Amino acid sequence: MNVKAIEQRSELMRAMRNWFAENEYLEVSTPIIATNLIPEPTIANFSTQYLSEFYASRELYLIPSPEIHMKPIIAATKRSIYQIIPCFRNREQIGSYHNPEFTMLEYYTVGADDTDSIAITEELIAKTALKGTPEHALPPFKKMSVAEACQLYGGFDLDKTQTSSALRAQAQRLGLHVPFEVESWEATFNRIFLNFVEPNLPQEKPLILFDYPQQIVCLAKKHPRRPYRRRWELYAGGIELANCYDEEQDKEIVKDYYREQYAILVANRSQTGEVIPDIDFAFANIFDEEFPQCSGVAMGIDRLLMLQGNYKTIGDLILFNLSGSITDGN
């Protein structure tokens, strides 16, 4: 048990709550068990069983993020909100930067877009960082588009590789094996990104990697005239720390997302036997004409603390983690 890590986590959480209070964010508290989830085929889920003598028993789900519960609060209050909450992702590897249970800070700023959220996040980290945080984990942030990163570290023009065949050709040029005419554009992109782009990103300062390809489907708005989404990710010390969207507000786009992604999720998991969560297709109805413009950021607190406190692995910070019992076979 690392007592110093426990104390530093407490200090960081207190500083962050003070910062959000000073900036008039409403702290919310939502369940970690949900009756339904947002369909995300790439995120495997944990389920549990609710048993009752008086009500019908049913399957419930540990949340992979609090988004499903936070967006209805935004719709009702029209306020900027945040919370710090445990989240759970199945199939998550256990290693230096990963654990199936982790702590997430999620905050939504009403009236802001993804660009505004960069400055907001810079100030948050600068004002709340632990004493002794290394310079490479502190603002100001560097900024680079995904297209620029692909050109620098993959040697190809992302604007000109918008078809699966064009991207497959670039992957093969880089020496990657790509299943012929089977793999999706997104899967091929991820091969290139994980092997050539992410390992080479600069680490002397935190980096905002912005404008992700539109083929990576999510609830971030699309650019009106370019094949990208209004989304960024924050890297520091080679570790992904945060993910930001200019949040989609169009009810019909959210409905289409739900239908398409749930169909993919069911098709994939019916073959593997993994959890297929219940989906509430009425969720899209919160996105009426009164749902405010907002930008949301999800930040991994364990990874942030790991960087600020100079810890080598995420396991050094988690009071009770699974690594020992799983790896030791106990």
Solvent accessible surface area in square Angstrom, and as a share of the most:
residue,aa,sasa,rsa
1,M,166,0.74
2,N,59,0.30
3,V,89,0.51
4,K,121,0.51
5,A,2,0.01
6,I,71,0.36
7,E,110,0.49
8,Q,27,0.12
9,R,52,0.19
10,S,57,0.37
11,E,76,0.34
12,L,0,0.00
13,M,19,0.09
14,R,137,0.50
15,A,30,0.23
16,M,0,0.00
17,R,94,0.34
18,N,81,0.41
19,W,13,0.05
20,F,0,0.00
21,A,70,0.54
22,E,133,0.60
23,N,60,0.31
24,E,139,0.62
25,Y,19,0.07
26,L,59,0.29
27,E,80,0.36
28,V,18,0.10
29,S,110,0.71
30,T,19,0.11
31,P,77,0.48
32,I,65,0.33
33,I,72,0.36
34,A,2,0.02
35,T,64,0.37
36,N,32,0.16
37,L,3,0.02
38,I,14,0.07
39,P,0,0.00
40,E,50,0.22
41,P,27,0.17
42,T,118,0.69
43,I,26,0.13
44,A,11,0.09
45,N,10,0.05
46,F,57,0.24
47,S,43,0.28
48,T,58,0.34
49,Q,102,0.45
50,Y,92,0.35
51,L,137,0.68
52,S,32,0.21
53,E,162,0.73
54,F,175,0.73
55,Y,158,0.60
56,A,89,0.69
57,S,56,0.36
58,R,97,0.36
59,E,62,0.28
60,L,26,0.13
61,Y,2,0.01
62,L,39,0.19
63,I,0,0.00
64,P,8,0.05
65,S,19,0.12
66,P,0,0.00
67,E,22,0.10
68,I,15,0.08
69,H,44,0.19
70,M,0,0.00
71,K,0,0.00
72,P,48,0.30
73,I,44,0.22
74,I,0,0.00
75,A,21,0.16
76,A,83,0.64
77,T,51,0.30
78,K,82,0.35
79,R,113,0.41
80,S,20,0.13
81,I,0,0.00
82,Y,5,0.02
83,Q,5,0.02
84,I,30,0.15
85,I,8,0.04
86,P,53,0.33
87,C,0,0.00
88,F,23,0.10
89,R,59,0.22
90,N,55,0.28
91,R,182,0.66
92,E,51,0.23
93,Q,120,0.53
94,I,55,0.28
95,G,34,0.32
96,S,50,0.32
97,Y,85,0.32
98,H,49,0.22
99,N,8,0.04
100,P,13,0.08
101,E,81,0.36
102,F,35,0.15
103,T,27,0.16
104,M,10,0.05
105,L,0,0.00
106,E,7,0.03
107,Y,1,0.00
108,Y,4,0.01
109,T,17,0.10
110,V,43,0.25
111,G,60,0.58
112,A,6,0.05
113,D,39,0.20
114,D,10,0.05
115,T,84,0.49
116,D,66,0.34
117,S,1,0.01
118,I,16,0.08
119,A,63,0.48
120,I,33,0.17
121,T,0,0.00
122,E,37,0.17
123,E,71,0.32
124,L,0,0.00
125,I,2,0.01
126,A,57,0.44
127,K,138,0.58
128,T,6,0.04
129,A,30,0.23
130,L,7,0.04
131,K,198,0.84
132,G,60,0.58
133,T,14,0.08
134,P,26,0.16
135,E,118,0.53
136,H,64,0.29
137,A,4,0.03
138,L,36,0.18
139,P,25,0.16
140,P,93,0.59
141,F,12,0.05
142,K,81,0.34
143,K,111,0.47
144,M,24,0.11
145,S,11,0.07
146,V,0,0.00
147,A,25,0.19
148,E,91,0.41
149,A,0,0.00
150,C,0,0.00
151,Q,96,0.43
152,L,118,0.59
153,Y,58,0.22
154,G,3,0.03
155,G,45,0.43
156,F,6,0.02
157,D,55,0.29
158,L,1,0.00
159,D,81,0.42
160,K,162,0.68
161,T,7,0.04
162,Q,50,0.22
163,T,80,0.47
164,S,43,0.28
165,S,72,0.47
166,A,32,0.25
167,L,0,0.00
168,R,25,0.09
169,A,55,0.42
170,Q,43,0.19
171,A,0,0.00
172,Q,94,0.42
173,R,130,0.48
174,L,36,0.18
175,G,67,0.64
176,L,32,0.16
177,H,143,0.64
178,V,7,0.04
179,P,44,0.27
180,F,145,0.60
181,E,120,0.54
182,V,123,0.70
183,E,27,0.12
184,S,63,0.41
185,W,18,0.06
186,E,46,0.21
187,A,37,0.29
188,T,4,0.02
189,F,2,0.01
190,N,57,0.29
191,R,84,0.31
192,I,0,0.00
193,F,15,0.06
194,L,105,0.52
195,N,80,0.41
196,F,53,0.22
197,V,0,0.00
198,E,47,0.21
199,P,78,0.49
200,N,79,0.40
201,L,8,0.04
202,P,34,0.21
203,Q,88,0.39
204,E,102,0.46
205,K,40,0.17
206,P,2,0.01
207,L,2,0.01
208,I,0,0.00
209,L,0,0.00
210,F,64,0.27
211,D,11,0.06
212,Y,8,0.03
213,P,0,0.00
214,Q,57,0.25
215,Q,43,0.19
216,I,21,0.11
217,V,64,0.37
218,C,14,0.09
219,L,8,0.04
220,A,1,0.00
221,K,45,0.19
222,K,112,0.48
223,H,34,0.15
224,P,107,0.67
225,R,211,0.77
226,R,112,0.41
227,P,34,0.21
228,Y,1,0.00
229,R,19,0.07
230,R,53,0.19
231,R,27,0.10
232,W,1,0.00
233,E,12,0.05
234,L,0,0.00
235,Y,6,0.02
236,A,1,0.01
237,G,22,0.21
238,G,31,0.30
239,I,8,0.04
240,E,60,0.27
241,L,9,0.05
242,A,3,0.02
243,N,38,0.20
244,C,0,0.00
245,Y,40,0.15
246,D,6,0.03
247,E,6,0.02
248,E,15,0.07
249,Q,47,0.21
250,D,64,0.33
251,K,62,0.26
252,E,97,0.44
253,I,87,0.44
254,V,1,0.00
255,K,58,0.24
256,D,57,0.30
257,Y,19,0.07
258,Y,1,0.01
259,R,128,0.47
260,E,100,0.45
261,Q,15,0.07
262,Y,59,0.22
263,A,61,0.47
264,I,80,0.40
265,L,1,0.01
266,V,49,0.28
267,A,56,0.43
268,N,76,0.39
269,R,10,0.04
270,S,74,0.48
271,Q,161,0.71
272,T,83,0.48
273,G,68,0.66
274,E,47,0.21
275,V,35,0.20
276,I,58,0.30
277,P,2,0.01
278,D,65,0.34
279,I,24,0.12
280,D,61,0.31
281,F,94,0.39
282,A,56,0.43
283,F,14,0.06
284,A,0,0.00
285,N,77,0.40
286,I,38,0.19
287,F,4,0.02
288,D,60,0.31
289,E,166,0.75
290,E,115,0.52
291,F,6,0.02
292,P,21,0.13
293,Q,56,0.25
294,C,0,0.00
295,S,0,0.00
296,G,6,0.06
297,V,1,0.01
298,A,25,0.19
299,M,1,0.00
300,G,17,0.16
301,I,0,0.00
302,D,3,0.02
303,R,43,0.16
304,L,2,0.01
305,L,0,0.00
306,M,8,0.04
307,L,16,0.08
308,Q,2,0.01
309,G,14,0.14
310,N,104,0.53
311,Y,32,0.12
312,K,172,0.73
313,T,47,0.27
314,I,6,0.03
315,G,27,0.26
316,D,57,0.29
317,L,8,0.04
318,I,32,0.16
319,L,85,0.42
320,F,162,0.68
321,N,45,0.23
322,L,79,0.39
323,S,38,0.25
324,G,35,0.34
325,S,53,0.34
326,I,102,0.52
327,T,104,0.60
328,D,96,0.50
329,G,67,0.65
330,N,143,0.73
